[in-house]
Amino acid sequence: MGTVSPSSAMVSRDPARLNQYGPFPREGSDGEPMVGGLDEAGRGSWIGPMVLGAFRLPREGLGRLVELGIRDSKLLTPGRRTLLASELARTGEIR
């Protein structure tokens, strides 16, 4: 099973820190192809306090994201983000 490598553009070069939550496998436990994405919240472009979130789901589930209207989180109200987070938790894997 392959894994997604950390980006070379990341500031930290410490492998233990880059993978502190473990690698994100490209396949599910059943070998099904998975796709993933991430979003950040914080000040500036990677400057200052920051929170990152990652999500993955089976490739065939991408249509569900379109149905839900998943887009840039900054364009969503806090209430809509909360509702979408609940739906995403049922649809895929959040880290």
N, C-alpha and C positions, 0 to 999 in steps of 0.2 A: 504494500500500500504506500503510495507517495504522499508527501507532505508539502505544504506550502512553506517556502523559505521566507524568513524575514527580509524585508526590503533593505537593500544596501544604503538607502537614503535615510535610514533611521539614525538618530543621534548616538544612541548607546551601541557600543560594539561588544558588550559583554553578552556572550551567548546565553548564559544562565538567565540574564534579565530579559533578553529578547523573547525567550521561550518560557517565561515563568509560569504561564498557564498551560504550557504544553503546545505541541504543534497542532495545527488544524488539518486533519487528514483530508485528502481530496475525495475519498470514497467513504460511504457510510459503512457501518458494521456488516452490511450485507453485500458490500462491493458496489453499490449503486453510486453513480457519479454525483458529486455534491458541488454546489456553487456557493460562494460566500461574498460578503461585503462588510464594510465597516463605516462607522461614522464617528465624528469627534465633536466634543463640546468643550469650549474653553475660550481663552482670550487669544486673539491674534492667530497667526498661522504657525502653529506648533510652538508658540512662545507663551510662557506663563502656565498657570494651573490648567490641566487638561484631563478630560475623561474620554476614553476610547471604548467603543463597543463593537463587537464582531458578531456576525450572524451567518449561519449556513443552513441550507436546506437542499433536498434533492432537486436536481436540475429540472425535473418535470413540474416542480412547485413554483417556478418563476411566474407563471400565469396568475397565481394567487396573489402575488405581490402587486401585480398590475391592477387586479380587481380591487385590492385594498387601497389603492392610490398611494403606495409607498413612494415617496420622493424625498427631497432634501428636508431633513428634520427641522431646519431653521424656518421653513415655510409653514410648519404645522403649529397649531395651538398646543399648549401643554396638555389639555384634556384629550385632544386627538392623539398625541404621542402616547399617552397612557393607554388608550384603547388599542392602538396599533401594537404596542408592546405586548399586551395580553394575547392578541391574535397571533403575533409572531411566535410567542412561546408555545402555542399549540401547533404551529406550522413547521417549525425548524428548531435549531439549536442556538441559543444565545450564550455568548461568553463575555 
